[in-house]
Amino acid sequence: METTKYQLPENEIPSAYYNIAADLPEPLAPVIHPATKQPIGPDDLAPLFPMSLIQQEVSTEREIEIPEPVRDAYRLYRPTPLIRALRLERALDTPAKIYFKHEGVSPAGSHKPNTAIAQAFYNKQAGVKRLSTETGAGQWGSALALAGSMFGLEISVYMVKASFTQKPYRKSMMETWGASVLASPSDRTNAGRKVLAEMPDSPGSLGIAISEAVEEAATRDDTNYALGSVLNHVLLHQTVIGLETKKQLELAGDAPDIMIACVGGGSNFGGFAFPFIADKIHGKSSTRFIAVEPEAAPSLTRGEYTYDFGDTAMSTPLMKMHTLGHDFIPEPIHAGGLRYHGMAPLICHLYDLGLMEAVAVHQKPVFEAAVLFARTEGILPAPESSHAIRVAIDEALKCKESGESKTIVFDLSGHGHFDLSAYDAYNANALTDTEFNPQASKAALEKTPRLKSAPQMGIMM
Ligand SMILES: *Cc1c(COP(=O)(O)O)cnc(C)c1O
Protein backbone atom coordinates (compact mmCIF):
# COMPACT_ATOMS: atom_id res chain seq x y z
CA MET A 1 0.00 0.00 0.00
CA GLU A 2 1.36 3.42 -0.91
CA THR A 3 1.65 6.10 1.78
CA THR A 4 -0.75 8.94 1.14
CA LYS A 5 -0.61 10.88 4.41
CA TYR A 6 2.45 12.80 5.64
CA GLN A 7 1.95 13.68 9.29
CA LEU A 8 4.50 15.48 11.47
CA PRO A 9 4.75 14.90 15.23
CA GLU A 10 3.41 17.63 17.55
CA ASN A 11 6.87 18.85 18.49
CA GLU A 12 7.43 19.82 14.86
CA ILE A 13 4.93 22.67 14.98
CA PRO A 14 7.14 25.53 13.72
CA SER A 15 8.86 27.55 16.46
CA ALA A 16 9.16 30.73 14.37
CA TYR A 17 7.11 32.41 11.65
CA TYR A 18 8.89 33.13 8.35
CA ASN A 19 8.92 36.82 7.39
CA ILE A 20 9.35 37.29 3.64
CA ALA A 21 10.07 41.01 4.13
CA ALA A 22 13.64 39.92 4.98
CA ASP A 23 14.12 38.45 1.51
CA LEU A 24 12.29 40.86 -0.79
CA PRO A 25 14.49 42.03 -3.69
CA GLU A 26 12.82 45.47 -3.32
CA PRO A 27 11.03 46.78 -0.22
CA LEU A 28 7.25 47.19 -0.08
CA ALA A 29 5.72 50.59 -0.82
CA PRO A 30 4.76 52.31 2.44
CA VAL A 31 1.22 52.49 3.80
CA ILE A 32 -0.08 56.06 3.46
CA HIS A 33 -2.20 58.21 5.76
CA PRO A 34 -5.18 59.41 3.67
CA ALA A 35 -5.18 62.92 5.20
CA THR A 36 -1.47 63.75 5.35
CA LYS A 37 -0.49 61.62 2.33
CA GLN A 38 2.60 60.65 4.34
CA PRO A 39 3.67 57.14 5.39
CA ILE A 40 1.79 56.18 8.55
CA GLY A 41 3.62 55.58 11.81
CA PRO A 42 2.97 53.26 14.74
CA ASP A 43 0.92 55.92 16.54
CA ASP A 44 -1.61 55.94 13.73
CA LEU A 45 -2.21 52.23 14.23
CA ALA A 46 -2.03 52.16 18.04
CA PRO A 47 -5.81 52.74 18.58
CA LEU A 48 -6.49 49.53 16.64
CA PHE A 49 -3.60 47.09 17.19
CA PRO A 50 -1.21 46.16 20.02
CA MET A 51 2.40 47.31 19.54
CA SER A 52 3.66 43.72 19.13
CA LEU A 53 1.52 43.28 16.01
CA ILE A 54 2.40 46.75 14.69
CA GLN A 55 6.07 45.78 15.02
CA GLN A 56 5.45 42.55 13.12
CA GLU A 57 3.65 44.55 10.43
CA VAL A 58 6.86 46.46 9.63
CA SER A 59 9.50 43.96 10.72
CA THR A 60 12.25 42.83 8.35
CA GLU A 61 13.57 40.09 10.66
CA ARG A 62 13.51 36.78 8.83
CA GLU A 63 12.30 34.71 11.78
CA ILE A 64 9.80 35.80 14.40
CA GLU A 65 9.48 33.46 17.34
CA ILE A 66 6.06 31.92 17.97
CA PRO A 67 5.14 32.38 21.66
CA GLU A 68 4.73 29.13 23.58
CA PRO A 69 1.01 29.69 24.45
CA VAL A 70 0.32 30.15 20.73
CA ARG A 71 2.15 26.92 19.81
CA ASP A 72 0.24 25.25 22.59
CA ALA A 73 -3.08 26.39 21.12
CA TYR A 74 -1.94 25.30 17.64
CA ARG A 75 -1.53 21.79 19.08
CA LEU A 76 -5.33 21.43 18.96
CA TYR A 77 -5.06 20.85 15.20
CA ARG A 78 -1.43 21.35 14.07
CA PRO A 79 0.63 20.04 12.40
CA THR A 80 -2.04 19.57 9.72
CA PRO A 81 -1.59 16.67 7.30
CA LEU A 82 -0.13 16.82 3.80
CA ILE A 83 -2.00 14.31 1.69
CA ARG A 84 -1.14 12.73 -1.65
CA ALA A 85 -4.32 12.79 -3.75
CA LEU A 86 -3.75 9.39 -5.35
CA ARG A 87 -7.41 8.71 -6.07
CA LEU A 88 -7.78 12.08 -7.78
CA GLU A 89 -4.61 11.37 -9.82
CA ARG A 90 -6.07 8.03 -10.92
CA ALA A 91 -9.43 9.58 -11.83
CA LEU A 92 -7.62 12.14 -13.99
CA ASP A 93 -5.31 9.48 -15.41
CA THR A 94 -2.43 11.93 -15.08
CA PRO A 95 1.28 11.25 -14.68
CA ALA A 96 1.41 14.27 -12.33
CA LYS A 97 1.66 13.83 -8.57
CA ILE A 98 -0.88 15.90 -6.64
CA TYR A 99 -0.52 16.76 -2.94
CA PHE A 100 -2.68 18.98 -0.77
CA LYS A 101 -2.13 20.59 2.61
CA HIS A 102 -5.32 20.12 4.63
CA GLU A 103 -6.08 23.27 6.65
CA GLY A 104 -9.74 22.24 6.95
CA VAL A 105 -8.92 20.14 10.04
CA SER A 106 -8.89 23.18 12.38
CA PRO A 107 -11.86 23.51 14.78
CA ALA A 108 -13.22 26.46 12.79
CA GLY A 109 -12.76 24.56 9.53
CA SER A 110 -10.18 26.75 7.77
CA HIS A 111 -6.65 28.16 7.95
CA LYS A 112 -7.94 31.31 9.69
CA PRO A 113 -7.30 30.20 13.30
CA ASN A 114 -3.54 30.29 12.52
CA THR A 115 -3.66 34.07 12.75
CA ALA A 116 -6.76 34.42 14.99
CA ILE A 117 -4.97 32.54 17.78
CA ALA A 118 -1.82 34.66 17.44
CA GLN A 119 -3.79 37.93 17.32
CA ALA A 120 -5.85 36.97 20.37
CA PHE A 121 -2.67 36.11 22.27
CA TYR A 122 -0.84 39.38 21.50
CA ASN A 123 -3.92 41.46 22.33
CA LYS A 124 -4.47 39.62 25.61
CA GLN A 125 -0.80 40.15 26.47
CA ALA A 126 -1.26 43.90 25.87
CA GLY A 127 -4.17 43.99 28.33
CA VAL A 128 -6.93 44.32 25.73
CA LYS A 129 -10.37 43.03 26.82
CA ARG A 130 -12.38 43.00 23.57
CA LEU A 131 -11.76 42.58 19.86
CA SER A 132 -14.07 43.78 17.11
CA THR A 133 -14.03 42.37 13.62
CA GLU A 134 -16.06 41.80 10.48
CA THR A 135 -16.94 38.58 8.74
CA GLY A 136 -18.41 37.81 5.33
CA ALA A 137 -19.37 34.18 5.03
CA GLY A 138 -18.47 33.65 8.69
CA GLN A 139 -15.14 31.83 8.52
CA TRP A 140 -13.02 34.63 9.96
CA GLY A 141 -15.61 35.45 12.63
CA SER A 142 -15.67 31.79 13.71
CA ALA A 143 -11.88 31.63 13.88
CA LEU A 144 -11.68 34.75 16.05
CA ALA A 145 -14.56 33.55 18.25
CA LEU A 146 -12.63 30.31 18.83
CA ALA A 147 -9.41 32.21 19.61
CA GLY A 148 -11.29 34.57 21.94
CA SER A 149 -12.65 31.63 23.90
CA MET A 150 -9.12 30.19 24.22
CA PHE A 151 -7.55 33.40 25.55
CA GLY A 152 -10.49 34.91 27.46
CA LEU A 153 -11.29 37.85 25.17
CA GLU A 154 -14.74 39.21 24.30
CA ILE A 155 -15.33 39.10 20.55
CA SER A 156 -17.72 41.40 18.69
CA VAL A 157 -18.45 40.40 15.10
CA TYR A 158 -20.13 42.47 12.37
CA MET A 159 -21.45 39.89 9.92
CA VAL A 160 -22.49 40.94 6.41
CA LYS A 161 -26.31 40.94 6.55
CA ALA A 162 -26.77 38.77 3.45
CA SER A 163 -24.75 35.98 5.11
CA PHE A 164 -26.29 36.62 8.54
CA THR A 165 -29.71 35.68 7.16
CA GLN A 166 -28.60 33.02 4.64
CA LYS A 167 -25.97 31.22 6.73
CA PRO A 168 -27.32 31.10 10.28
CA TYR A 169 -25.10 28.18 11.36
CA ARG A 170 -21.84 30.12 11.26
CA LYS A 171 -23.55 32.55 13.64
CA SER A 172 -24.59 29.66 15.92
CA MET A 173 -20.98 28.50 15.98
CA MET A 174 -19.63 31.97 16.86
CA GLU A 175 -22.22 32.44 19.62
CA THR A 176 -21.45 29.00 21.04
CA TRP A 177 -17.81 30.06 21.36
CA GLY A 178 -19.09 33.15 23.22
CA ALA A 179 -18.89 35.87 20.58
CA SER A 180 -21.64 38.44 20.00
CA VAL A 181 -22.74 38.76 16.38
CA LEU A 182 -24.52 41.72 14.76
CA ALA A 183 -25.86 41.95 11.21
CA SER A 184 -24.07 44.67 9.26
CA PRO A 185 -25.07 47.38 8.42
CA SER A 186 -26.14 47.82 12.06
CA ASP A 187 -27.47 50.82 13.97
CA ARG A 188 -24.60 50.61 16.48
CA THR A 189 -22.08 52.64 14.44
CA ASN A 190 -22.11 55.87 12.44
CA ALA A 191 -20.93 53.96 9.38
CA GLY A 192 -23.80 51.47 9.71
CA ARG A 193 -26.45 54.12 10.43
CA LYS A 194 -25.34 56.12 7.38
CA VAL A 195 -25.81 53.13 5.08
CA LEU A 196 -29.17 52.24 6.69
CA ALA A 197 -30.44 55.81 6.23
CA GLU A 198 -29.66 55.65 2.52
CA MET A 199 -30.68 52.04 1.97
CA PRO A 200 -32.71 50.50 4.83
CA ASP A 201 -32.64 46.99 3.34
CA SER A 202 -28.96 46.99 2.33
CA PRO A 203 -27.58 43.41 2.18
CA GLY A 204 -24.27 44.77 3.48
CA SER A 205 -20.76 44.10 2.18
CA LEU A 206 -17.36 43.23 3.58
CA GLY A 207 -16.25 46.83 3.02
CA ILE A 208 -19.16 48.17 5.13
CA ALA A 209 -18.63 45.60 7.89
CA ILE A 210 -14.92 46.53 8.12
CA SER A 211 -15.92 50.19 8.52
CA GLU A 212 -18.24 49.30 11.42
CA ALA A 213 -15.70 47.09 13.21
CA VAL A 214 -12.91 49.68 12.81
CA GLU A 215 -15.21 52.41 14.16
CA GLU A 216 -16.07 50.34 17.23
CA ALA A 217 -12.39 49.71 17.98
CA ALA A 218 -11.38 53.32 17.35
CA THR A 219 -14.07 54.71 19.66
CA ARG A 220 -13.80 52.27 22.58
CA ASP A 221 -10.77 52.21 24.88
CA ASP A 222 -11.19 48.56 25.82
CA THR A 223 -11.52 47.33 22.23
CA ASN A 224 -8.98 46.58 19.51
CA TYR A 225 -9.58 45.56 15.92
CA ALA A 226 -8.57 42.28 14.26
CA LEU A 227 -8.32 41.66 10.53
CA GLY A 228 -8.32 38.15 9.04
CA SER A 229 -6.28 38.73 5.87
CA VAL A 230 -4.45 41.33 3.73
CA LEU A 231 -2.05 42.76 6.37
CA ASN A 232 1.61 41.70 6.60
CA HIS A 233 1.30 40.29 10.12
CA VAL A 234 -1.65 38.10 9.09
CA LEU A 235 0.29 36.56 6.20
CA LEU A 236 3.26 36.15 8.56
CA HIS A 237 1.21 34.06 11.01
CA GLN A 238 -0.05 31.89 8.16
CA THR A 239 3.48 30.81 7.21
CA VAL A 240 3.12 27.88 9.62
CA ILE A 241 1.28 26.27 6.66
CA GLY A 242 4.21 26.51 4.26
CA LEU A 243 6.87 25.73 6.88
CA GLU A 244 5.14 22.45 7.72
CA THR A 245 4.53 21.67 4.04
CA LYS A 246 8.28 22.00 3.40
CA LYS A 247 9.12 19.36 5.99
CA GLN A 248 6.32 17.09 4.81
CA LEU A 249 7.43 17.22 1.18
CA GLU A 250 10.91 16.27 2.37
CA LEU A 251 9.35 13.28 4.13
CA ALA A 252 7.66 12.39 0.86
CA GLY A 253 10.97 12.81 -0.97
CA ASP A 254 9.43 15.33 -3.36
CA ALA A 255 9.90 18.94 -4.44
CA PRO A 256 7.11 21.09 -5.88
CA ASP A 257 7.06 22.11 -9.54
CA ILE A 258 3.81 24.02 -9.12
CA MET A 259 2.18 25.42 -5.95
CA ILE A 260 -1.40 26.65 -6.03
CA ALA A 261 -3.73 28.42 -3.57
CA CYS A 262 -6.85 30.55 -3.82
CA VAL A 263 -6.72 34.27 -3.03
CA GLY A 264 -9.32 36.50 -1.39
CA GLY A 265 -7.13 38.85 0.62
CA GLY A 266 -4.10 36.61 0.07
CA SER A 267 -3.41 35.07 3.48
CA ASN A 268 -3.62 31.33 2.80
CA PHE A 269 -1.68 31.76 -0.45
CA GLY A 270 0.99 33.81 1.32
CA GLY A 271 1.28 31.47 4.26
CA PHE A 272 1.51 28.43 2.02
CA ALA A 273 3.85 29.84 -0.63
CA PHE A 274 6.18 32.38 1.05
CA PRO A 275 8.63 29.85 2.58
CA PHE A 276 9.01 28.34 -0.91
CA ILE A 277 9.13 31.71 -2.73
CA ALA A 278 12.16 32.49 -0.52
CA ASP A 279 14.00 29.66 -2.31
CA LYS A 280 12.99 31.07 -5.67
CA ILE A 281 14.22 34.56 -4.70
CA HIS A 282 17.60 33.02 -3.74
CA GLY A 283 17.84 31.09 -7.02
CA LYS A 284 17.41 27.72 -5.31
CA SER A 285 14.23 26.64 -7.11
CA SER A 286 12.17 27.36 -10.17
CA THR A 287 8.79 26.43 -8.71
CA ARG A 288 5.78 28.14 -10.30
CA PHE A 289 3.35 29.77 -7.86
CA ILE A 290 -0.24 30.27 -9.01
CA ALA A 291 -2.81 32.38 -7.15
CA VAL A 292 -6.39 31.58 -8.12
CA GLU A 293 -9.03 34.29 -7.88
CA PRO A 294 -12.73 34.30 -8.77
CA GLU A 295 -13.77 35.80 -12.09
CA ALA A 296 -16.25 37.88 -9.98
CA ALA A 297 -13.46 39.71 -8.10
CA PRO A 298 -10.31 39.43 -10.26
CA SER A 299 -8.17 42.01 -8.51
CA LEU A 300 -4.77 40.61 -9.59
CA THR A 301 -5.62 39.83 -13.21
CA ARG A 302 -7.99 42.75 -13.93
CA GLY A 303 -7.48 45.35 -11.19
CA GLU A 304 -5.25 48.39 -11.21
CA TYR A 305 -2.00 48.51 -9.14
CA THR A 306 -2.50 51.71 -7.19
CA TYR A 307 -3.15 53.16 -3.73
CA ASP A 308 -6.65 52.44 -2.42
CA PHE A 309 -8.65 52.07 0.79
CA GLY A 310 -9.23 48.67 2.34
CA ASP A 311 -12.90 49.45 3.12
CA THR A 312 -15.96 51.15 1.67
CA ALA A 313 -16.23 54.04 4.16
CA MET A 314 -12.59 55.00 3.45
CA SER A 315 -11.59 54.68 7.10
CA THR A 316 -8.44 52.54 6.61
CA PRO A 317 -5.01 53.80 5.59
CA LEU A 318 -4.12 53.65 1.88
CA MET A 319 -2.33 50.55 0.69
CA LYS A 320 -0.65 50.03 -2.67
CA MET A 321 -2.42 47.02 -4.13
CA HIS A 322 -4.19 45.53 -7.11
CA THR A 323 -7.70 46.86 -6.62
CA LEU A 324 -11.06 46.92 -8.38
CA GLY A 325 -11.98 50.11 -6.47
CA HIS A 326 -13.03 50.30 -2.82
CA ASP A 327 -16.74 50.55 -3.59
CA PHE A 328 -16.78 47.91 -6.31
CA ILE A 329 -19.29 45.26 -5.20
CA PRO A 330 -18.43 41.80 -6.58
CA GLU A 331 -21.18 39.48 -7.87
CA PRO A 332 -22.64 37.37 -5.02
CA ILE A 333 -20.70 34.15 -5.75
CA HIS A 334 -20.74 31.32 -3.20
CA ALA A 335 -17.05 31.70 -2.36
CA GLY A 336 -17.81 34.64 -0.04
CA GLY A 337 -14.25 34.61 1.34
CA LEU A 338 -12.93 35.64 -2.09
CA ARG A 339 -15.31 38.59 -2.67
CA TYR A 340 -12.86 41.39 -1.91
CA HIS A 341 -11.95 44.42 -4.02
CA GLY A 342 -8.27 44.49 -3.05
CA MET A 343 -5.36 42.15 -2.29
CA ALA A 344 -2.56 41.88 0.26
CA PRO A 345 0.20 44.38 -0.64
CA LEU A 346 2.82 41.62 -0.19
CA ILE A 347 1.10 39.41 -2.77
CA CYS A 348 0.73 42.34 -5.20
CA HIS A 349 4.41 43.19 -4.82
CA LEU A 350 5.55 39.60 -5.57
CA TYR A 351 3.15 39.47 -8.52
CA ASP A 352 4.54 42.76 -9.81
CA LEU A 353 8.10 41.41 -9.45
CA GLY A 354 7.15 38.39 -11.59
CA LEU A 355 7.75 35.88 -8.78
CA MET A 356 4.23 34.44 -9.03
CA GLU A 357 1.32 34.11 -11.45
CA ALA A 358 -2.45 34.58 -11.16
CA VAL A 359 -5.49 33.17 -12.94
CA ALA A 360 -9.22 33.92 -12.58
CA VAL A 361 -11.84 31.16 -12.80
CA HIS A 362 -15.65 30.95 -12.97
CA GLN A 363 -17.63 29.29 -10.19
CA LYS A 364 -19.30 26.51 -12.24
CA PRO A 365 -16.02 24.83 -13.27
CA VAL A 366 -14.88 25.41 -9.67
CA PHE A 367 -17.80 23.37 -8.33
CA GLU A 368 -17.20 20.65 -10.96
CA ALA A 369 -13.68 20.35 -9.54
CA ALA A 370 -15.03 20.39 -5.96
CA VAL A 371 -17.41 17.52 -6.67
CA LEU A 372 -14.71 15.42 -8.37
CA PHE A 373 -12.44 16.07 -5.38
CA ALA A 374 -15.21 15.10 -2.92
CA ARG A 375 -15.91 11.89 -4.83
CA THR A 376 -12.26 10.86 -5.04
CA GLU A 377 -10.62 12.21 -1.87
CA GLY A 378 -13.76 12.17 0.29
CA ILE A 379 -13.36 15.72 1.62
CA LEU A 380 -16.07 18.27 0.86
CA PRO A 381 -13.99 21.38 0.10
CA ALA A 382 -14.89 25.02 0.80
CA PRO A 383 -15.95 26.86 -2.38
CA GLU A 384 -12.93 29.16 -1.86
CA SER A 385 -10.45 26.27 -1.69
CA SER A 386 -12.12 24.67 -4.71
CA HIS A 387 -10.67 27.48 -6.83
CA ALA A 388 -7.23 26.01 -6.08
CA ILE A 389 -8.50 22.48 -6.81
CA ARG A 390 -9.78 23.64 -10.23
CA VAL A 391 -6.37 24.90 -11.28
CA ALA A 392 -4.53 21.91 -9.77
CA ILE A 393 -6.73 19.66 -11.91
CA ASP A 394 -6.15 21.83 -14.99
CA GLU A 395 -2.37 21.62 -14.49
CA ALA A 396 -2.57 17.84 -13.96
CA LEU A 397 -4.56 17.50 -17.20
CA LYS A 398 -1.86 19.50 -19.02
CA CYS A 399 0.66 16.95 -17.71
CA LYS A 400 -1.50 14.19 -19.14
CA GLU A 401 -1.26 15.80 -22.58
CA SER A 402 2.46 16.46 -22.41
CA GLY A 403 3.32 13.24 -20.59
CA GLU A 404 5.27 15.18 -17.95
CA SER A 405 5.21 13.97 -14.35
CA LYS A 406 5.15 17.24 -12.42
CA THR A 407 4.63 17.59 -8.68
CA ILE A 408 1.63 19.80 -7.99
CA VAL A 409 0.92 20.94 -4.42
CA PHE A 410 -2.14 22.96 -3.45
CA ASP A 411 -3.51 24.42 -0.26
CA LEU A 412 -6.91 23.13 0.83
CA SER A 413 -7.75 26.22 2.87
CA GLY A 414 -10.94 24.82 4.39
CA HIS A 415 -13.85 22.39 4.32
CA GLY A 416 -17.27 23.24 2.95
CA HIS A 417 -19.58 21.87 5.65
CA PHE A 418 -21.27 25.25 6.06
CA ASP A 419 -21.59 25.75 2.29
CA LEU A 420 -24.10 23.03 1.59
CA SER A 421 -26.63 25.45 0.09
CA ALA A 422 -23.99 26.25 -2.54
CA TYR A 423 -23.60 22.52 -3.25
CA ASP A 424 -27.40 22.24 -3.43
CA ALA A 425 -27.45 24.99 -6.03
CA TYR A 426 -24.73 23.26 -8.04
CA ASN A 427 -26.39 19.85 -7.78
CA ALA A 428 -29.69 21.38 -8.94
CA ASN A 429 -27.85 22.90 -11.91
CA ALA A 430 -28.86 26.36 -10.64
CA LEU A 431 -25.43 28.01 -10.52
CA THR A 432 -24.80 30.83 -12.92
CA ASP A 433 -21.60 32.49 -14.08
CA THR A 434 -21.67 36.19 -14.80
CA GLU A 435 -18.93 37.93 -16.70
CA PHE A 436 -16.80 40.44 -14.84
CA ASN A 437 -17.97 43.99 -15.60
CA PRO A 438 -14.88 46.13 -16.28
CA GLN A 439 -17.04 49.29 -16.49
CA ALA A 440 -18.26 48.89 -12.91
CA SER A 441 -14.69 48.47 -11.72
CA LYS A 442 -13.51 51.39 -13.85
CA ALA A 443 -16.17 53.63 -12.27
CA ALA A 444 -15.16 52.47 -8.78
CA LEU A 445 -11.49 53.04 -9.59
CA GLU A 446 -12.20 56.65 -10.45
CA LYS A 447 -12.83 57.15 -6.72
CA THR A 448 -9.41 55.90 -5.64
CA PRO A 449 -7.29 58.73 -4.26
CA ARG A 450 -4.61 59.65 -6.78
CA LEU A 451 -1.38 60.50 -5.02
CA LYS A 452 0.44 63.25 -6.90
CA SER A 453 3.95 61.99 -6.43
CA ALA A 454 4.92 58.50 -5.44
CA PRO A 455 5.63 58.59 -1.70
CA GLN A 456 9.16 57.84 -0.64
CA MET A 457 9.96 54.21 -0.24
CA GLY A 458 10.75 53.29 3.26
CA ILE A 459 9.84 51.65 6.45
CA MET A 460 7.32 53.45 8.58
CA MET A 461 8.96 53.15 11.95
C1 LIG B 1 -11.24 33.38 4.20
C2 LIG B 1 -10.95 32.20 3.37
C3 LIG B 1 -10.22 32.30 2.16
C4 LIG B 1 -9.76 33.60 1.58
O1 LIG B 1 -8.90 34.35 2.36
P1 LIG B 1 -7.33 34.48 2.09
O2 LIG B 1 -6.90 35.52 3.06
O3 LIG B 1 -7.13 34.87 0.66
O4 LIG B 1 -6.74 33.16 2.39
C5 LIG B 1 -9.94 31.14 1.46
N1 LIG B 1 -10.37 29.94 1.89
C6 LIG B 1 -11.08 29.81 3.05
C7 LIG B 1 -11.52 28.45 3.45
C8 LIG B 1 -11.38 30.93 3.81
O5 LIG B 1 -12.05 30.79 4.95
Ligand as a Chemical Component Dictionary entry (heavy atoms), coordinates in Angstrom:
data_LIG
# 
_chem_comp.id                   LIG 
_chem_comp.type                 NON-POLYMER 
_chem_comp.pdbx_formal_charge   0 
_chem_comp.three_letter_code    LIG 
# 
loop_
_chem_comp_atom.comp_id 
_chem_comp_atom.atom_id 
_chem_comp_atom.alt_atom_id 
_chem_comp_atom.type_symbol 
_chem_comp_atom.charge 
_chem_comp_atom.model_Cartn_x 
_chem_comp_atom.model_Cartn_y 
_chem_comp_atom.model_Cartn_z 
_chem_comp_atom.pdbx_ordinal 
LIG C1 C1 C 0 -11.238 33.381 4.195 1  
LIG C2 C2 C 0 -10.954 32.203 3.366 2  
LIG C3 C3 C 0 -10.220 32.297 2.160 3  
LIG C4 C4 C 0 -9.762  33.600 1.575 4  
LIG O1 O1 O 0 -8.897  34.348 2.356 5  
LIG P1 P1 P 0 -7.330  34.483 2.095 6  
LIG O2 O2 O 0 -6.901  35.524 3.055 7  
LIG O3 O3 O 0 -7.129  34.870 0.664 8  
LIG O4 O4 O 0 -6.743  33.158 2.388 9  
LIG C5 C5 C 0 -9.938  31.139 1.462 10 
LIG N1 N1 N 0 -10.373 29.940 1.891 11 
LIG C6 C6 C 0 -11.076 29.810 3.050 12 
LIG C7 C7 C 0 -11.525 28.452 3.449 13 
LIG C8 C8 C 0 -11.375 30.930 3.814 14 
LIG O5 O5 O 0 -12.054 30.788 4.954 15 
# 
loop_
_chem_comp_bond.comp_id 
_chem_comp_bond.atom_id_1 
_chem_comp_bond.atom_id_2 
_chem_comp_bond.value_order 
_chem_comp_bond.pdbx_ordinal 
LIG C1 C2 SING 1  
LIG C2 C3 SING 2  
LIG C2 C8 DOUB 3  
LIG C3 C4 SING 4  
LIG C3 C5 DOUB 5  
LIG C4 O1 SING 6  
LIG O1 P1 SING 7  
LIG P1 O2 DOUB 8  
LIG P1 O3 SING 9  
LIG P1 O4 SING 10 
LIG C5 N1 SING 11 
LIG N1 C6 DOUB 12 
LIG C6 C7 SING 13 
LIG C6 C8 SING 14 
LIG C8 O5 SING 15 
# 
